[in-house]
Amino acid sequence: MEPREGVLPLVDGPLLSHTWLEVIELPPPLFFATIGLTARITVKASLFARIGPIVLRDARVSLDPATSRHSGTAQLYVPAAAGPEFQLTGSLVSSTHIAGLIEALSFGGELKGVVRAPFTAAAVLPVTVTYDHGEWGLGATPQIEAAAALVADLDAAAYARLLGAEVWRRSWHLSHWQAGQAVRMGVKLSLDTNKGSPLSLREEPFAERIPVEDLIAGMRSPAPGGGIVVTPPGPKPVADRLRELLGGRGTDPALVLAALADAAPEERKALLADPATLAAVRAVLGDALWPVAVRILRGDRSETVPGLAEGTVFLAARHSRIGRYADALGVLLKELHAAGTVDPALAAIRYVRGTKAGSDALTAFPAPVVQPGSALLVPAGSATVSVFDPAFVSVPWLYSTVMHEYVHVLQVHTPITRREYADPDLRARREVEAYLWEIEHARGTGVLASKDQMTSLGNRLTSEYESLGKKGQAAYRQRYEAATALVNSAKAGVLPVNIAATVAEARNRVQALSRRLGELIRQRPDVGRRVPTPDEQREMARIDREVEAIRALRDGALVEVVLAENPNVQIVDRARGLYKYPVTGPKGDVAWVFGAIMPMWNLSGIPPSSFPLQEGIATPAGPGVDPRIGLGGTGIQGRAQPFPGDLDFVEEISVSAPSQRAAEDSAADAVIRFVVANAHARDREFLRLVVFAGGGRKAAQAVWSEREIRAAATDRTLHGRLARSLGQSGGGNVNSFWRAWITDRDGTRRLVDMTKLLNIHAVNAGTGADFFATLSYSEIQVVFFQDPHSVPAANLAGYASAMLSDGKRLRGEGDYLKAAKRIYNYFVAIGDMEAMSAAVPVFTTMQADVNRQLVVVEAVHRALMSDATGGGRGENSYRTRIVHVDQARAQLRAAARRIEEDLPGSLPPRLSPRQIAAEIRAVADSLRGGKDGLLLPDVGLERRLGIAFDSAKDVMNAGLQETVEALFARYVPK
């Protein structure tokens, strides 16, 4: 509806009007001319009343079929204003007339002051309709906005006329001033359904002060751009949104920040490269809010909730303040789903209206059923998490509440025995673990800043802990006491109110100490493959001690950083340095991996094939032999490296025996057991065992084939040689090499080469004295499939030095992807978070993705080697028994397709990706199989495929050279 306005004049007349006139005689036929100067002051007073325009504004529709959540919102806006208006105008006009009749030329100017004292009001009715997984919600917030104001404007104008026609005019707005008070009063009404039935109507009255400028601006322009503004499904491009917001006066800074937070990552990146738009945004936000905008654009962590992005926290808080709880929860879940923190396949998390104090959320599960293929119990389906109104008191409390419930989701989806399910302490134990998570992660969630919320968590934890039996309490006593101490410190005000300080200080501490660690590592003698001299040994020992001293200063801060950045990491026993992490198990359930804090840092799930393969290749336990198998390499660095090429297993084997000879025999028996156990496996095959001497790194001492190891089971001479070989591996390492079929997370099946590193530690059964021990870096780079109870301490300096040395060597060889992986491990070891972030883009490139197919080509290439030792490349191989010729052809053709389509660039005079793909297809067509269909060795095809593999690898590395060289130049001082 168009606006309607009425005016009642009270006073309208001149206060002063005077004209000065001069007559000038002219010759005929003009006779004379007059020049006049008129000064006038007028006053005008009136009463005005206005209503409208009445508009339907801010109409939006959001459709999200993927999540089965849709919403629509619109706002009816009816403004009105009334009050007195006073105008005082002064003008000065000079004019020239010919013969007193014709206006030849005229100049004029005026100064006008207008003062109004309006009473302004607006009736506003926002309405929102939502549909969320079969449930409807209706929300309306009828409200009145009212303001009493005093508004003053000062304007000036000037003009010129020639022969009676205006030829020039200019106006100036010299000044604007306004003051007043404005309030908003109304009631929030909401009506929701639960399982299709309507719940009772919820009413929440409210009253608040608002800026008077908002109401006056709304009166002038209630719906910029037209009556109804409909946002089409999907987010509006941030550039368009900012253009709308920055184009007018009086823009709300919160709307600008919301637009930045809503922007996609690529849009934020584009904005950071647009100085003009950034300047306009900064002008609107001012210096106080500009740092918030920068953190949002860069995707930085929030200052108040360090475990979340700044943009997520801003949007969730904004939605919560105006009662859009479902939207607030949606913003939070969007980040948690994207980060892999919350798996939507395990639980549907949604907002449900509920206002009972203390009832923040509730998780419901289907009844348990027996898991197929086992006697364990699992829920019959996914969970449903209902988040109620009290959870939205703040974003930290909302985040903590959601994760509390997700801990329950993980607990219930972890298979358990019937006996465990019948345990009367089960419910309390699960609650204790969930509340321990909230308190132990209180820095990352930001809850630590609230004494009241920490007190509430402490009381809830104590109530559940005290309901446990003695055995249950004993299991959690250390964690409970540490959590209680943290709660008491928060209650007493010992901890800083600014929660960002604690996590930021931890990050700063880790980063600062990384510089000291890096300096020491670079000073450590790099002996390569030779035996270090006595002086080098002393220098290495000195540096190692200094590194361990710095590491002790860093470890506490590193734990806080990891818990904030990777919230699914849970504490098992902080005193023993043991943590656990949930991953998707072999049957779609929840399984847990265990390890020290450093390998937990970048963990984000593990390759699905890890579970069945580790069960198959694990060493069977025997007398005096305790094996614990785990996973290392890129398979446990999913937050940084999303494209693991192969699998690298690590097994800690503890041997306890009465003598050195007996320990060596037990170690040999352990190796024989796992080799024999895999002799007929269909998805994996053992290739060889290589024992590296302990003096110079990577100096091969002995190579054992499968045939030799199996023969050692009955041939005592061979058994003795194998045992002595293992016994002389102290300070070195023992590695086993395999070929296996794996399945990636996207369902792709690939043939890869695989390793299992054996960390053997043999001790005297009576005294505990060491007999021999290989190098073990499991504390730094391995997660275990079962609770290992303890993880051997690793030499951080030795590991970091090895990674730095290998990284430099691989860079010099032009193997840039492997060089980046090694140097990334070095950055992780010393805790250089800035360098870690700089390295991640290398691992998300198309080259890193295509490398998974190069791994396949390499595996087939090695399968083509002859039976003879040294089959083409110094490998000890034999005819494959798990790769059929048709499978090998399919694998090579799939690899050729990816190389041709996705491998960027070329490297003259080497083959182009298209030529490489053609050669790989040609080799695939020429592969031969035996009568059993298994792939036959072929030295000629092996050499051809090797050349194609080397060419593809060269092209891949050439595409990464510039990025990796820049990484080394910036973060790896010479």
Helices and strands as residue ranges (DSSP letters): E 4-25, E 32-51, E 55-64, E 69-98, E 102-116, E 119-132, E 135-140, E 143-162, E 165-194, E 197-198, E 202-210, H 212-220, E 230-231, H 238-246, H 253-262, H 265-272, H 275-298, H 310-321, H 325-338, E 347-351, E 361-364, E 368-370, E 377-379, E 383-387, G 389-393, H 395-413, H 418-421, H 426-440, H 442-445, G 447-449, H 451-466, H 470-492, H 499-523, H 534-565, E 570-573, E 578-584, E 590-595, H 597-600, H 610-617, E 625-632, G 633-636, E 647-657, H 660-677, E 684-692, E 700-705, H 706-711, H 716-727, E 733-743, E 749-764, E 770-773, H 778-781, E 783-784, H 796-812, H 816-830, H 833-843, H 846-863, H 885-902, H 913-926, H 939-971
